[in-house]
Protein backbone atom coordinates (compact mmCIF):
# COMPACT_ATOMS: atom_id res chain seq x y z
CA UNK A 1 0.00 0.00 0.00
CA UNK A 2 1.21 3.49 -0.85
CA UNK A 3 1.74 6.10 1.84
CA UNK A 4 -1.35 8.26 2.41
CA UNK A 5 -1.35 11.17 4.84
CA UNK A 6 -4.87 11.91 6.17
CA UNK A 7 -5.67 15.23 7.85
CA UNK A 8 -8.97 16.51 9.28
CA UNK A 9 -9.55 20.26 9.46
CA UNK A 10 -12.29 22.29 11.12
CA UNK A 11 -15.75 21.79 9.68
CA UNK A 12 -16.69 24.06 6.80
CA UNK A 13 -18.54 27.19 8.00
CA UNK A 14 -21.36 26.38 5.55
CA UNK A 15 -21.61 22.84 6.91
CA UNK A 16 -20.80 21.13 3.61
CA UNK A 17 -18.52 18.14 3.28
CA UNK A 18 -15.14 18.90 1.73
CA UNK A 19 -12.22 16.77 0.63
CA UNK A 20 -9.00 17.43 -1.23
CA UNK A 21 -6.81 14.68 -2.65
CA UNK A 22 -3.41 14.90 -4.30
CA UNK A 23 0.13 13.63 -4.42
CA UNK A 24 2.42 11.49 -6.58
CA UNK A 25 2.31 7.74 -7.26
CA UNK A 26 6.02 7.43 -6.40
CA UNK A 27 5.89 9.42 -3.16
CA UNK A 28 2.41 8.92 -1.79
CA UNK A 29 -0.84 10.82 -1.51
CA UNK A 30 -2.62 13.15 0.86
CA UNK A 31 -6.26 13.55 1.81
CA UNK A 32 -7.58 16.53 3.72
CA UNK A 33 -11.22 16.66 4.71
CA UNK A 34 -13.77 18.69 6.63
CA UNK A 35 -16.96 17.31 8.12
CA UNK A 36 -18.07 13.99 9.56
CA UNK A 37 -15.52 11.33 8.63
CA UNK A 38 -18.12 8.62 7.87
CA UNK A 39 -20.09 11.00 5.66
CA UNK A 40 -16.90 12.04 3.85
CA UNK A 41 -16.12 8.35 3.16
CA UNK A 42 -19.63 7.92 1.71
CA UNK A 43 -19.16 11.05 -0.42
CA UNK A 44 -15.79 9.84 -1.73
CA UNK A 45 -17.20 6.39 -2.58
CA UNK A 46 -20.04 8.00 -4.54
CA UNK A 47 -17.71 10.35 -6.41
CA UNK A 48 -15.22 7.57 -7.21
CA UNK A 49 -17.97 5.30 -8.53
CA UNK A 50 -19.22 8.06 -10.83
CA UNK A 51 -15.67 8.89 -12.02
CA UNK A 52 -14.88 5.22 -12.70
CA UNK A 53 -17.97 4.89 -14.88
CA UNK A 54 -17.92 8.30 -16.57
CA UNK A 55 -16.85 8.76 -20.16
CA UNK A 56 -13.58 10.67 -20.63
CA UNK A 57 -14.01 14.16 -19.19
CA UNK A 58 -12.70 17.17 -21.08
CA UNK A 59 -10.57 19.81 -19.39
CA UNK A 60 -12.53 22.83 -18.23
CA UNK A 61 -11.18 26.36 -18.08
CA UNK A 62 -10.19 27.34 -14.58
CA UNK A 63 -11.86 30.42 -13.16
CA UNK A 64 -9.65 33.51 -12.82
CA UNK A 65 -7.66 33.56 -9.60
CA UNK A 66 -8.43 36.22 -7.03
CA UNK A 67 -5.76 38.89 -6.91
CA UNK A 68 -5.78 41.01 -3.74
CA UNK A 69 -5.57 44.71 -4.34
CA UNK A 70 -2.19 46.23 -3.43
CA UNK A 71 -2.20 48.29 -0.25
Secondary structure, 3 states (H helix, E strand, C coil): CCCEEEEEECCCCCCCCEEEEEEECCCEEEEEEECCHHHHHHHHHHHHHHHHHCCCCCCCCCCCCCCCCCC
